[in-house]
Amino acid sequence: MNYFKHDQALVESVHIGDRTNVWAFAHILPHAQVGSDCNICDNVFIENDVIVGNRVTIKCGVQLWDGIRVDDDVFIGPNATFTNDRFPRSKRQPKEFLKSIIRCGASVGANATILPGLTIGKHAMIGAGAVVTRDVPPNAIVVGNPARIVGYVSTSNTTSIEGQTTGESTLIKEHVEFHVPGVKIVELPKIVDMRGSLSFAEIGKHLPFEPKRYFIVFDVPSREVRGEHAHKELHQFLVCVRGSCSVVVDDSKNRQEIVLDRPTIGLHLPPLIWAVQYKYSRDAMLLVLTSGKYDAGDYIRDYDEYYEYMSRQ
């Protein structure tokens, strides 16, 4: 036995990795699998059909029921609750329990509740006391009941485009620093007179490509998430023509959040940029111009697939 077991822990499984610590009153059933360098704290219960990866920390008072899969480097806070049956009844069990997956590097806060059959994405952060009712995207920060996305990890450098309005146009006050190469803000003209305001864009001057398609996103329930994909070849140009929304851009190495809050700011997204739009104001209307027609094969919709794709570039 190459792991530590407290005298008052009950470990029935032989599938415990090297250098793992199992503390007092923890109970691990015979068919459970726990990786190396884990820390299983007091009063943790791990059922049979559970797989725990390497370097996982499970704090006091956590129960991992059949169907739970925990990848490497996950943190699970005290008294976090996992479920595996949407309609539980006493003395009745489903033929198969729903699988829940906690991906690499994710953290689940104290007293959070994870409903059955969900996936918590890589490096996601579940806030203390959150009730998670749907899949959580990679790197997302979710809080509340029901849990909502309030940010993304490593996007503390949220960029709001500061500007000043003149009689004819809006001028960006200062240089905007981008941490994701290829992403670019384009200042669009604004013409103001007694009849109102007008903004426009010209191909070759403001638009970096000739549009072949456009679509408009509107009537989005407040703060809901859209996007969550990358394109292999397609360019996009985003303008929030009314209200505001935030765009998270990611090249698999760097991540940044950009606030679009007026129709005189365009955001150019080149190919191979993972983009997420969220924090929509209730009146938001987002115009998206694209360099080509819709092609389902051009999309990368899974972040793990995107990360692997970029590692081969």
C-alpha positions as a Markdown table, in Angstrom:
| # | Residue | x | y | z |
|---|---|---|---|---|
| 1 | Met | 0.0 | 0.0 | 0.0 |
| 2 | Asn | 1.7 | 3.2 | -1.2 |
| 3 | Tyr | -0.9 | 5.6 | 0.1 |
| 4 | Phe | -1.8 | 6.9 | 3.6 |
| 5 | Lys | -5.0 | 5.7 | 5.3 |
| 6 | His | -6.1 | 7.1 | 8.7 |
| 7 | Asp | -6.8 | 4.5 | 11.3 |
| 8 | Gln | -10.5 | 5.5 | 11.3 |
| 9 | Ala | -10.9 | 5.5 | 7.5 |
| 10 | Leu | -12.7 | 2.6 | 5.8 |
| 11 | Val | -11.0 | 1.9 | 2.4 |
| 12 | Glu | -12.5 | -1.2 | 0.7 |
| 13 | Ser | -11.1 | -0.5 | -2.8 |
| 14 | Val | -7.6 | -1.7 | -3.9 |
| 15 | His | -7.6 | 1.0 | -6.6 |
| 16 | Ile | -6.0 | 3.8 | -4.7 |
| 17 | Gly | -3.1 | 5.7 | -6.3 |
| 18 | Asp | 0.3 | 6.4 | -4.8 |
| 19 | Arg | 0.8 | 9.2 | -2.3 |
| 20 | Thr | -2.9 | 9.7 | -1.8 |
| 21 | Asn | -4.1 | 10.6 | 1.7 |
| 22 | Val | -7.4 | 9.2 | 3.1 |
| 23 | Trp | -8.4 | 10.9 | 6.3 |
| 24 | Ala | -10.6 | 9.9 | 9.3 |
| 25 | Phe | -14.2 | 8.6 | 8.7 |
| 26 | Ala | -13.8 | 8.6 | 4.9 |
| 27 | His | -15.4 | 5.5 | 3.3 |
| 28 | Ile | -14.4 | 4.3 | -0.2 |
| 29 | Leu | -16.4 | 1.3 | -1.6 |
| 30 | Pro | -14.7 | -1.7 | -3.3 |
| 31 | His | -15.0 | -0.8 | -7.0 |
| 32 | Ala | -14.2 | 2.9 | -6.7 |
| 33 | Gln | -11.0 | 4.2 | -8.3 |
| 34 | Val | -8.9 | 7.0 | -6.9 |
| 35 | Gly | -5.8 | 8.4 | -8.5 |
| 36 | Ser | -2.4 | 9.4 | -7.2 |
| 37 | Asp | -1.6 | 12.4 | -5.0 |
| 38 | Cys | -5.2 | 13.0 | -4.0 |
| 39 | Asn | -6.4 | 14.3 | -0.6 |
| 40 | Ile | -9.6 | 12.7 | 0.6 |
| 41 | Cys | -10.7 | 14.6 | 3.7 |
| 42 | Asp | -12.8 | 13.6 | 6.7 |
| 43 | Asn | -16.3 | 12.2 | 6.2 |
| 44 | Val | -16.0 | 11.7 | 2.5 |
| 45 | Phe | -18.1 | 8.9 | 0.9 |
| 46 | Ile | -17.1 | 7.5 | -2.5 |
| 47 | Glu | -19.5 | 4.9 | -4.0 |
| 48 | Asn | -18.6 | 2.0 | -6.3 |
| 49 | Asp | -19.1 | 3.4 | -9.9 |
| 50 | Val | -16.9 | 6.5 | -9.3 |
| 51 | Ile | -13.6 | 7.4 | -10.9 |
| 52 | Val | -11.4 | 10.1 | -9.4 |
| 53 | Gly | -8.3 | 11.3 | -11.2 |
| 54 | Asn | -4.9 | 12.4 | -10.0 |
| 55 | Arg | -4.1 | 15.4 | -7.7 |
| 56 | Val | -7.8 | 15.8 | -6.7 |
| 57 | Thr | -8.8 | 17.5 | -3.4 |
| 58 | Ile | -12.1 | 16.4 | -1.9 |
| 59 | Lys | -12.9 | 18.4 | 1.3 |
| 60 | Cys | -14.9 | 17.3 | 4.2 |
| 61 | Gly | -18.5 | 16.1 | 4.0 |
| 62 | Val | -18.6 | 15.3 | 0.2 |
| 63 | Gln | -20.4 | 12.3 | -1.2 |
| 64 | Leu | -19.6 | 11.0 | -4.7 |
| 65 | Trp | -22.3 | 8.7 | -5.9 |
| 66 | Asp | -22.4 | 6.2 | -8.7 |
| 67 | Gly | -21.8 | 7.7 | -12.1 |
| 68 | Ile | -19.5 | 10.6 | -11.0 |
| 69 | Arg | -16.3 | 11.1 | -12.9 |
| 70 | Val | -13.7 | 13.5 | -11.6 |
| 71 | Asp | -10.7 | 14.4 | -13.8 |
| 72 | Asp | -7.2 | 15.4 | -12.7 |
| 73 | Asp | -6.5 | 18.5 | -10.6 |
| 74 | Val | -10.1 | 19.1 | -9.5 |
| 75 | Phe | -11.0 | 20.8 | -6.2 |
| 76 | Ile | -14.2 | 19.9 | -4.5 |
| 77 | Gly | -15.1 | 22.2 | -1.5 |
| 78 | Pro | -16.6 | 21.1 | 1.8 |
| 79 | Asn | -20.2 | 19.8 | 1.7 |
| 80 | Ala | -20.5 | 20.1 | -2.1 |
| 81 | Thr | -23.5 | 17.9 | -3.1 |
| 82 | Phe | -23.6 | 15.7 | -6.2 |
| 83 | Thr | -26.8 | 14.0 | -7.5 |
| 84 | Asn | -27.3 | 11.1 | -10.0 |
| 85 | Asp | -31.1 | 10.6 | -10.2 |
| 86 | Arg | -33.5 | 13.3 | -11.5 |
| 87 | Phe | -36.5 | 11.6 | -10.0 |
| 88 | Pro | -35.4 | 9.8 | -6.9 |
| 89 | Arg | -37.8 | 7.5 | -5.1 |
| 90 | Ser | -37.1 | 5.4 | -2.0 |
| 91 | Lys | -36.3 | 1.8 | -2.8 |
| 92 | Arg | -36.4 | 2.5 | -6.5 |
| 93 | Gln | -33.3 | 2.7 | -8.6 |
| 94 | Pro | -32.9 | 3.5 | -12.3 |
| 95 | Lys | -31.3 | 0.9 | -14.6 |
| 96 | Glu | -28.4 | 3.2 | -15.0 |
| 97 | Phe | -27.4 | 6.3 | -13.0 |
| 98 | Leu | -26.7 | 9.5 | -15.0 |
| 99 | Lys | -23.1 | 10.4 | -15.5 |
| 100 | Ser | -21.7 | 13.7 | -14.2 |
| 101 | Ile | -18.2 | 14.7 | -15.3 |
| 102 | Ile | -16.0 | 17.3 | -13.6 |
| 103 | Arg | -13.3 | 18.2 | -16.1 |
| 104 | Cys | -9.6 | 18.8 | -15.4 |
| 105 | Gly | -8.7 | 21.8 | -13.2 |
| 106 | Ala | -12.3 | 22.7 | -12.3 |
| 107 | Ser | -13.3 | 23.9 | -8.8 |
| 108 | Val | -16.6 | 23.3 | -7.0 |
| 109 | Gly | -17.2 | 25.7 | -4.1 |
| 110 | Ala | -18.4 | 24.8 | -0.6 |
| 111 | Asn | -22.1 | 23.8 | -0.4 |
| 112 | Ala | -22.6 | 23.9 | -4.2 |
| 113 | Thr | -25.2 | 21.5 | -5.6 |
| 114 | Ile | -24.6 | 19.8 | -9.0 |
| 115 | Leu | -27.7 | 18.3 | -10.6 |
| 116 | Pro | -27.3 | 14.9 | -12.4 |
| 117 | Gly | -26.0 | 14.3 | -15.9 |
| 118 | Leu | -24.0 | 17.5 | -16.2 |
| 119 | Thr | -20.5 | 18.3 | -17.4 |
| 120 | Ile | -18.4 | 20.9 | -15.6 |
| 121 | Gly | -15.9 | 22.2 | -18.1 |
| 122 | Lys | -12.1 | 22.5 | -17.7 |
| 123 | His | -11.0 | 25.1 | -15.2 |
| 124 | Ala | -14.6 | 26.2 | -14.5 |
| 125 | Met | -15.2 | 27.8 | -11.1 |
| 126 | Ile | -18.5 | 26.9 | -9.3 |
| 127 | Gly | -19.2 | 29.5 | -6.6 |
| 128 | Ala | -20.1 | 28.6 | -3.0 |
| 129 | Gly | -23.7 | 27.6 | -2.6 |
| 130 | Ala | -24.4 | 27.6 | -6.4 |
| 131 | Val | -27.1 | 25.3 | -7.7 |
| 132 | Val | -25.9 | 24.0 | -11.1 |
| 133 | Thr | -28.8 | 23.0 | -13.4 |
| 134 | Arg | -27.0 | 22.9 | -16.8 |
| 135 | Asp | -23.6 | 22.1 | -18.2 |
| 136 | Val | -20.9 | 24.7 | -17.3 |
| 137 | Pro | -18.6 | 25.8 | -20.2 |
| 138 | Pro | -14.8 | 25.6 | -19.8 |
| 139 | Asn | -13.3 | 28.4 | -17.8 |
| 140 | Ala | -16.7 | 29.8 | -16.8 |
| 141 | Ile | -17.4 | 31.3 | -13.4 |
| 142 | Val | -21.0 | 30.5 | -12.2 |
| 143 | Val | -22.8 | 31.6 | -9.0 |
| 144 | Gly | -26.4 | 31.7 | -7.7 |
| 145 | Asn | -29.5 | 29.6 | -7.8 |
| 146 | Pro | -29.9 | 28.6 | -10.5 |
| 147 | Ala | -26.3 | 29.1 | -11.3 |
| 148 | Arg | -25.5 | 31.8 | -14.0 |
| 149 | Ile | -22.3 | 32.7 | -15.7 |
| 150 | Val | -20.8 | 35.9 | -14.2 |
| 151 | Gly | -17.4 | 35.8 | -15.7 |
| 152 | Tyr | -14.6 | 33.7 | -17.1 |
| 153 | Val | -11.3 | 32.8 | -15.4 |
| 154 | Ser | -8.3 | 34.8 | -16.6 |
| 155 | Thr | -10.5 | 37.6 | -18.0 |
| 156 | Ser | -10.0 | 40.1 | -15.1 |
| 157 | Asn | -8.6 | 42.3 | -17.9 |
| 158 | Thr | -12.1 | 43.2 | -19.2 |
| 159 | Thr | -11.8 | 45.8 | -21.9 |
| 160 | Ser | -14.3 | 48.6 | -22.2 |
| 161 | Ile | -13.7 | 50.8 | -25.2 |
| 162 | Glu | -13.6 | 54.3 | -23.7 |
| 163 | Gly | -14.4 | 57.1 | -26.1 |
| 164 | Gln | -15.4 | 60.8 | -26.5 |
| 165 | Thr | -18.1 | 62.1 | -28.8 |
| 166 | Thr | -17.5 | 65.0 | -31.1 |
| 167 | Gly | -20.0 | 66.6 | -33.5 |
| 168 | Glu | -19.4 | 64.1 | -36.2 |
| 169 | Ser | -17.8 | 61.0 | -34.7 |
| 170 | Thr | -16.8 | 59.0 | -31.6 |
| 171 | Leu | -13.1 | 58.9 | -31.0 |
| 172 | Ile | -11.4 | 56.2 | -29.0 |
| 173 | Lys | -9.5 | 57.9 | -26.2 |
| 174 | Glu | -6.7 | 55.5 | -25.8 |
| 175 | His | -5.0 | 52.6 | -27.5 |
| 176 | Val | -6.8 | 49.3 | -26.7 |
| 177 | Glu | -4.4 | 46.5 | -25.8 |
| 178 | Phe | -5.3 | 43.1 | -26.9 |
| 179 | His | -4.0 | 39.9 | -25.3 |
| 180 | Val | -5.4 | 37.6 | -28.0 |
| 181 | Pro | -3.5 | 38.1 | -31.3 |
| 182 | Gly | -5.6 | 38.8 | -34.4 |
| 183 | Val | -8.6 | 40.2 | -32.6 |
| 184 | Lys | -9.1 | 43.9 | -33.5 |
| 185 | Ile | -11.4 | 46.7 | -32.5 |
| 186 | Val | -12.5 | 48.9 | -35.4 |
| 187 | Glu | -13.8 | 52.4 | -34.8 |
| 188 | Leu | -16.8 | 53.2 | -37.0 |
| 189 | Pro | -17.9 | 56.7 | -38.1 |
| 190 | Lys | -20.7 | 58.5 | -36.3 |
| 191 | Ile | -22.5 | 61.4 | -38.0 |
| 192 | Val | -24.8 | 63.5 | -35.8 |
| 193 | Asp | -27.2 | 66.3 | -36.7 |
| 194 | Met | -30.6 | 67.5 | -35.7 |
| 195 | Arg | -32.2 | 64.5 | -37.4 |
| 196 | Gly | -30.4 | 62.0 | -35.3 |
| 197 | Ser | -27.3 | 59.9 | -35.5 |
| 198 | Leu | -25.9 | 57.6 | -38.3 |
| 199 | Ser | -23.0 | 55.1 | -38.3 |
| 200 | Phe | -21.7 | 53.2 | -41.3 |
| 201 | Ala | -18.9 | 50.9 | -42.5 |
| 202 | Glu | -17.2 | 50.5 | -45.9 |
| 203 | Ile | -15.6 | 47.4 | -47.2 |
| 204 | Gly | -11.8 | 47.8 | -47.3 |
| 205 | Lys | -11.8 | 50.7 | -45.0 |
| 206 | His | -13.7 | 49.6 | -41.9 |
| 207 | Leu | -14.8 | 46.1 | -42.8 |
| 208 | Pro | -11.8 | 43.7 | -43.2 |
| 209 | Phe | -13.7 | 41.4 | -45.5 |
| 210 | Glu | -16.6 | 41.4 | -48.0 |
| 211 | Pro | -19.6 | 40.1 | -46.1 |
| 212 | Lys | -21.5 | 37.1 | -47.5 |
| 213 | Arg | -24.0 | 36.7 | -44.7 |
| 214 | Tyr | -25.3 | 38.5 | -41.6 |
| 215 | Phe | -27.4 | 37.6 | -38.6 |
| 216 | Ile | -28.8 | 39.5 | -35.7 |
| 217 | Val | -29.0 | 38.2 | -32.1 |
| 218 | Phe | -31.7 | 39.9 | -30.0 |
| 219 | Asp | -34.3 | 39.2 | -27.3 |
| 220 | Val | -31.7 | 37.2 | -25.4 |
| 221 | Pro | -32.8 | 36.5 | -21.8 |
| 222 | Ser | -30.6 | 38.7 | -19.5 |
| 223 | Arg | -27.0 | 37.4 | -19.2 |
| 224 | Glu | -27.6 | 34.2 | -21.2 |
| 225 | Val | -24.6 | 32.7 | -23.1 |
| 226 | Arg | -24.3 | 32.4 | -26.8 |
| 227 | Gly | -21.5 | 31.6 | -29.2 |
| 228 | Glu | -19.2 | 29.1 | -27.5 |
| 229 | His | -17.4 | 28.0 | -30.7 |
| 230 | Ala | -14.6 | 28.8 | -33.1 |
| 231 | His | -14.4 | 28.8 | -36.9 |
| 232 | Lys | -11.7 | 27.2 | -39.0 |
| 233 | Glu | -11.8 | 29.7 | -41.9 |
| 234 | Leu | -14.6 | 32.1 | -41.3 |
| 235 | His | -14.1 | 35.8 | -40.3 |
| 236 | Gln | -16.7 | 37.6 | -38.2 |
| 237 | Phe | -17.4 | 41.3 | -37.5 |
| 238 | Leu | -19.6 | 42.1 | -34.5 |
| 239 | Val | -21.4 | 45.3 | -33.8 |
| 240 | Cys | -23.7 | 45.7 | -30.8 |
| 241 | Val | -26.1 | 48.2 | -32.5 |
| 242 | Arg | -28.3 | 48.5 | -29.3 |
| 243 | Gly | -27.7 | 47.9 | -25.7 |
| 244 | Ser | -24.5 | 46.0 | -24.6 |
| 245 | Cys | -23.0 | 42.6 | -24.4 |
| 246 | Ser | -19.6 | 41.1 | -23.5 |
| 247 | Val | -17.5 | 39.0 | -25.8 |
| 248 | Val | -14.8 | 36.6 | -24.4 |
| 249 | Val | -12.1 | 35.8 | -27.0 |
| 250 | Asp | -9.7 | 32.9 | -26.5 |
| 251 | Asp | -6.8 | 31.6 | -28.7 |
| 252 | Ser | -6.2 | 28.6 | -26.4 |
| 253 | Lys | -3.3 | 30.4 | -24.6 |
| 254 | Asn | -4.7 | 33.9 | -23.9 |
| 255 | Arg | -8.2 | 35.0 | -22.9 |
| 256 | Gln | -9.8 | 38.5 | -22.8 |
| 257 | Glu | -13.3 | 39.9 | -22.3 |
| 258 | Ile | -14.4 | 42.9 | -24.4 |
| 259 | Val | -17.5 | 45.0 | -23.8 |
| 260 | Leu | -19.4 | 46.1 | -26.8 |
| 261 | Asp | -21.8 | 48.9 | -25.8 |
| 262 | Arg | -22.4 | 51.2 | -28.8 |
| 263 | Pro | -22.9 | 51.0 | -32.6 |
| 264 | Thr | -19.7 | 52.8 | -33.4 |
| 265 | Ile | -17.5 | 50.0 | -32.3 |
| 266 | Gly | -16.9 | 46.9 | -34.4 |
| 267 | Leu | -15.0 | 43.8 | -33.3 |
| 268 | His | -13.2 | 41.7 | -35.9 |
| 269 | Leu | -12.8 | 38.0 | -35.0 |
| 270 | Pro | -10.4 | 36.2 | -37.4 |
| 271 | Pro | -10.6 | 32.4 | -37.8 |
| 272 | Leu | -9.5 | 30.1 | -35.0 |
| 273 | Ile | -10.6 | 32.4 | -32.2 |
| 274 | Trp | -12.9 | 30.8 | -29.6 |
| 275 | Ala | -15.6 | 33.3 | -28.8 |
| 276 | Val | -18.4 | 33.5 | -26.3 |
| 277 | Gln | -21.0 | 36.3 | -26.0 |
| 278 | Tyr | -22.8 | 36.9 | -22.7 |
| 279 | Lys | -24.0 | 39.6 | -20.3 |
| 280 | Tyr | -26.5 | 40.7 | -22.8 |
| 281 | Ser | -28.5 | 43.7 | -21.7 |
| 282 | Arg | -32.3 | 43.2 | -22.1 |
| 283 | Asp | -32.4 | 45.5 | -25.0 |
| 284 | Ala | -29.2 | 44.2 | -26.7 |
| 285 | Met | -29.1 | 43.7 | -30.5 |
| 286 | Leu | -25.9 | 42.2 | -31.8 |
| 287 | Leu | -25.2 | 42.4 | -35.6 |
| 288 | Val | -22.8 | 39.8 | -36.9 |
| 289 | Leu | -21.3 | 40.0 | -40.4 |
| 290 | Thr | -19.5 | 36.9 | -41.8 |
| 291 | Ser | -17.0 | 36.3 | -44.6 |
| 292 | Gly | -18.9 | 33.2 | -45.9 |
| 293 | Lys | -22.2 | 31.4 | -45.9 |
| 294 | Tyr | -23.2 | 29.0 | -43.1 |
| 295 | Asp | -21.1 | 25.9 | -43.2 |
| 296 | Ala | -21.6 | 23.4 | -40.3 |
| 297 | Gly | -18.3 | 21.8 | -41.1 |
| 298 | Asp | -16.4 | 25.1 | -40.4 |
| 299 | Tyr | -17.5 | 25.1 | -36.7 |
| 300 | Ile | -15.5 | 23.8 | -33.7 |
| 301 | Arg | -18.1 | 23.6 | -31.0 |
| 302 | Asp | -16.3 | 21.6 | -28.3 |
| 303 | Tyr | -13.6 | 23.5 | -26.3 |
| 304 | Asp | -11.5 | 20.3 | -25.7 |
| 305 | Glu | -11.5 | 19.6 | -29.5 |
| 306 | Tyr | -10.6 | 23.3 | -30.1 |
| 307 | Tyr | -7.7 | 23.1 | -27.7 |
| 308 | Glu | -6.4 | 19.9 | -29.4 |
| 309 | Tyr | -6.8 | 21.5 | -32.8 |
| 310 | Met | -4.8 | 24.6 | -31.8 |
| 311 | Ser | -2.1 | 22.4 | -30.3 |
| 312 | Arg | -1.5 | 21.0 | -33.8 |
| 313 | Gln | -1.2 | 24.3 | -35.5 |
